[in-house]
């Protein structure tokens, strides 16, 4: 899965709005925007030893560069922006960035994925900045299990954050749970009970292999199909995906207020409905979570007069988006871990 060298890339003229389509007919209206690859948790499947500073410090995009990038993506038809990391909320200018993104013409939904750090006291400020959807990572409903997986005894704080988000006005609240054999797979009934009386969506995420977690993957991976089969046995039925939704297959139950989502990247045709692009914290456009090194947009983000060139660079890059990933071949591309470009 070799990326076409930049020197061979000749961008076309700037496209009209709403033309972000690849050669496989997929339309892209969803951008996962990483603000940092630094995280203050030590999740065993991602950064088990915590974040390690590189020998050469990274220069993350400034708020101005982020605003220029979002403006160009929005002019090309992207209307959903998800702020990710690392842990995006640890940036001192996080609220300023969120407000700028929310104020961008054409952006209809600003979402946040967070580990829930200090969410109880910050939820209202996130909502006031314009964020309207929030995903909170909870990999165990037991205090000890949560601490074992994340490296932090903060389950109570994160749970309080859910209530704070609801009180702040968030109507779309999702819980992200990476399913792990031997660590939390015995909590399925607990998770189903958790959403029974709450109008939120809990999404089971199948563990994915990256360059840094091969041994961990072999030890803890559970196929997403196994969870889908179990949900069927328990009377959960599949629901239609909402416009602009991510890759989760959604399941509902007559006796549950909440829903269950399953993100199963190893399932057949998983990539057929791909609708999202990724921009790293250093300004590289990634066409796939498991692709090779991204297309560098940073030089075009430094000034306000590069919109046409930036739009051409973005849309032209889509000519090289593959039909699917190569995880089945043991190839996870250039992604070392999920914190590197927002998962």
C-alpha positions in Angstrom: 0.0 0.0 0.0 2.5 2.6 -1.2 1.4 6.2 -1.3 1.9 8.1 -4.6 5.0 10.4 -4.1 4.2 14.1 -3.7 6.5 14.9 -6.6 4.2 12.9 -8.9 1.1 14.7 -7.7 -0.3 17.4 -10.0 -3.5 18.9 -8.5 -6.3 19.9 -10.7 -8.1 23.3 -10.7 -10.0 24.2 -7.5 -13.3 22.3 -7.5 -16.8 23.5 -6.9 -18.4 22.9 -3.5 -19.8 19.5 -2.6 -17.4 17.5 -4.8 -15.3 15.6 -2.3 -15.8 12.2 -3.9 -13.2 9.5 -4.6 -12.9 7.2 -7.6 -15.0 4.6 -5.8 -18.1 6.8 -5.7 -17.9 7.6 -2.0 -18.8 11.1 -0.8 -16.9 12.8 2.1 -18.8 15.2 4.3 -17.1 14.3 7.6 -13.7 15.4 8.9 -12.0 14.0 11.9 -9.7 16.8 13.0 -6.9 16.0 15.4 -5.8 18.8 17.6 -2.9 17.0 19.3 -1.5 13.5 19.6 -0.7 14.0 23.3 -3.0 12.1 25.8 -3.0 12.2 29.5 -4.4 8.6 29.8 -2.4 5.4 29.4 -5.0 3.1 27.7 -3.5 -0.3 27.3 -4.6 -0.7 23.7 -3.2 2.7 22.6 -0.5 4.3 24.9 0.2 1.7 27.6 3.4 3.5 28.6 1.8 7.0 28.4 2.7 9.7 25.9 6.3 9.9 25.1 7.7 13.2 23.8 9.5 12.8 20.5 13.2 13.7 20.2 12.2 16.5 17.9 9.1 18.3 19.3 6.1 18.4 17.0 4.6 21.7 16.0 0.8 21.3 16.1 -1.4 23.5 13.9 -2.2 26.8 15.4 -5.9 27.9 15.9 -5.5 30.1 12.8 -4.3 27.2 10.7 -7.1 25.0 11.9 -9.6 27.7 11.1 -8.3 28.0 7.5 -8.3 24.2 7.1 -11.9 23.9 8.3 -13.0 26.7 6.1 -11.6 25.0 3.0 -13.1 21.7 3.9 -16.5 23.3 4.5 -16.4 25.0 1.2 -15.9 21.6 -0.4 -19.0 20.2 1.3 -17.8 18.9 4.6 -20.4 19.8 7.2 -19.5 17.5 10.2 -16.3 18.1 12.1 -15.1 15.8 14.9 -12.4 17.2 17.3 -10.1 14.4 18.3 -6.6 13.8 19.6 -4.8 12.4 21.6 -7.0 14.1 24.1 -8.1 17.3 22.4 -9.3 19.1 25.5 -5.8 19.4 27.0 -4.9 22.1 24.5 -5.1 25.5 26.3 -6.8 27.0 23.3 -9.3 24.2 22.9 -12.4 26.4 23.5 -11.2 29.0 21.1 -10.6 26.3 18.4 -14.1 24.8 19.0 -15.8 28.1 18.8 -14.0 29.0 15.5 -14.9 25.6 14.0 -18.6 26.0 15.1 -18.7 29.5 13.6 -17.4 28.3 10.2 -20.0 28.8 7.4 -21.2 25.4 6.2 -20.4 23.5 9.3 -23.6 22.1 10.8 -22.2 19.7 13.4 -19.2 19.9 15.7 -18.5 16.8 17.7 -15.9 15.9 20.3 -14.3 12.7 21.3 -12.8 12.8 24.8 -11.6 10.6 27.6 -13.8 12.6 29.9 -11.0 14.3 31.8 -12.5 17.1 33.9 -15.7 16.8 32.0 -18.0 17.5 35.0 -16.7 21.1 35.3 -16.1 21.7 31.6 -19.2 20.2 29.8 -21.1 23.5 29.9 -18.1 25.4 28.4 -17.9 22.8 25.6 -21.5 23.3 24.8 -21.3 27.1 24.9 -18.4 26.9 22.4 -20.7 25.3 19.9 -20.0 21.6 20.3 -23.3 19.6 20.0 -22.3 16.0 20.0 -19.9 14.3 22.5 -18.3 10.8 22.5 -16.9 9.7 25.9 -14.5 6.7 26.2 -15.5 4.2 28.9 -13.9 0.8 28.5 -15.2 -0.7 31.7 -18.1 0.0 34.1 -16.2 -1.3 37.0 -13.8 0.9 38.9 -10.9 -1.6 38.9 -11.4 -2.6 35.3 -11.5 1.1 34.2 -8.3 1.8 36.1 -6.6 -1.3 34.7 -7.4 -0.4 31.1 -6.9 3.4 31.2 -4.2 3.7 33.9 -6.4 6.1 35.8 -8.9 5.7 38.6 -11.3 8.2 37.2 -14.5 6.2 36.4 -16.5 8.2 38.9 -15.4 11.5 37.3 -16.2 10.3 33.8 -19.6 9.0 34.9 -20.3 12.4 36.4 -19.3 13.9 33.2 -22.1 12.1 31.3 -24.6 13.7 33.7 -22.9 17.1 33.3 -23.0 16.8 29.5 -26.7 16.1 29.6 -27.4 19.0 31.9 -25.4 21.3 29.7 -27.7 20.6 26.8 -26.0 17.8 24.8 -28.6 15.7 23.1 -26.2 13.4 21.3 -24.0 11.6 23.8 -22.2 8.4 22.8 -20.0 6.0 24.8 -17.0 4.4 23.1 -16.0 1.0 24.4 -13.1 -0.9 22.9 -14.0 -4.6 23.4 -11.1 -6.6 24.9 -11.0 -10.3 25.4 -10.1 -11.1 29.0 -10.5 -7.5 30.2 -14.1 -6.3 29.6 -15.8 -9.0 27.5 -17.6 -10.3 30.6 -19.4 -6.9 31.0 -21.6 -7.2 27.9 -24.8 -7.6 30.0 -23.7 -4.6 32.2 -23.2 -2.4 29.2 -26.6 -3.4 27.8 -28.2 -2.6 31.1 -26.4 0.7 31.2 -28.1 2.0 28.1 -31.5 0.5 28.9 -32.8 3.6 30.8 -30.6 6.2 29.1 -31.1 7.8 25.7 -27.5 7.5 24.7 -25.6 5.2 22.3 -22.9 2.9 23.4 -20.6 1.7 20.6 -18.5 -1.4 20.9 -15.3 -0.9 18.9 -13.5 -3.9 17.6 -9.8 -3.8 18.6 -7.6 -2.9 15.6 -4.1 -3.9 15.0 -1.5 -1.1 14.8 2.3 -1.1 14.5 2.7 -0.8 18.3 0.1 -3.3 19.6 0.6 -6.5 17.6 1.1 -8.8 20.7 -1.7 -7.0 22.5 -4.0 -7.4 19.5 -3.3 -11.1 19.3 -4.1 -11.6 23.0 -7.2 -9.4 23.3 -8.9 -9.2 19.9 -12.6 -10.2 19.7 -14.3 -10.2 16.2 -17.0 -7.6 15.9 -19.2 -10.2 14.2 -19.3 -12.1 17.5 -20.9 -9.2 19.2 -23.4 -8.6 16.4 -24.4 -12.3 16.6 -24.8 -12.0 20.4 -27.0 -8.9 20.0 -29.2 -10.7 17.6 -29.6 -13.6 20.0 -30.7 -11.1 22.7 -33.4 -9.5 20.4 -31.5 -6.4 19.2 -32.3 -5.4 15.6 -30.3 -3.3 13.3 -31.4 0.3 12.6 -30.7 2.6 9.7 -27.7 4.9 9.8 -28.3 8.6 10.2 -27.0 11.0 7.6 -23.3 11.8 8.2 -23.0 9.0 10.8 -19.7 7.2 11.3 -19.0 3.6 10.6 -21.0 2.0 13.4 -23.8 -0.5 12.7 -26.6 0.6 15.1 -28.8 -1.8 17.0 -31.9 -1.1 19.0 -34.2 -3.0 21.3 -37.9 -2.5 22.2 -37.0 -2.6 25.9 -34.1 -0.1 25.7 -34.1 3.7 25.6 -30.5 3.7 24.3 -28.9 2.0 21.3 -25.8 -0.2 20.7 -23.4 0.5 17.9 -20.7 -1.9 16.6 -17.7 -0.7 14.8 -16.2 -3.8 13.1 -13.4 -2.8 10.8 -12.6 -6.4 9.9 -16.1 -7.1 8.6 -16.7 -7.5 4.9 -17.4 -4.3 3.0 -16.6 -2.1 6.1 -14.9 0.5 3.9 -17.7 0.6 1.3 -19.6 3.3 3.3 -16.5 5.4 4.3 -17.5 9.1 4.5 -14.7 10.6 6.5 -11.3 12.1 6.1 -8.6 12.8 8.7 -6.4 15.8 9.3 -3.6 15.2 11.7 -2.5 17.7 14.4 0.5 18.6 12.2 -1.6 19.4 9.2 -1.4 16.1 7.2 -4.5 14.8 5.3 -4.9 11.1 5.9 -7.3 9.3 3.5 -7.5 6.3 5.8 -6.7 5.6 9.5 -4.5 2.8 8.2 -3.0 4.5 5.2 0.6 5.6 4.5 2.1 9.0 5.3 -0.5 11.8 4.7 -0.6 14.6 2.3 1.0 17.7 3.8 -1.4 20.7 3.8 0.6 22.7 6.3 2.4 25.0 3.8 -1.0 26.1 2.4 -2.5 26.8 5.9 0.0 29.5 6.8 -1.8 32.4 5.0 -5.3 33.3 4.1 -4.8 33.6 0.3 -4.2 29.9 -0.4 -7.8 28.7 -0.5 -7.9 27.6 -4.2 -4.6 25.8 -3.9 -5.7 24.2 -0.7 -9.1 23.1 -2.1 -7.3 21.6 -5.1 -4.8 19.8 -2.9 -7.6 18.3 -0.8 -9.9 17.1 -3.6 -7.0 16.0 -5.8 -5.7 13.8 -3.1 -8.9 11.7 -3.1 -7.8 10.2 -6.4 -5.4 8.1 -4.4 -7.8 6.8 -1.7 -7.9 3.1 -1.7 -11.1 1.0 -1.9 -10.3 -0.4 1.6 -7.7 -1.0 4.2 -5.2 -3.8 4.3 -5.7 -5.0 7.9 -6.5 -8.5 6.8 -3.0 -8.7 5.4 -1.5 -7.5 8.6 -0.8 -4.1 7.1 -1.8 -1.2 9.3 0.0 1.4 7.3 1.9 4.1 9.0 -0.3 4.4 12.0 1.8 3.6 15.1 -1.1 4.0 17.6 -4.6 5.5 17.7 -3.6 8.7 19.4 -1.4 9.6 16.4 -4.3 10.7 14.1 -7.4 10.5 16.3 -8.5 6.9 15.8 
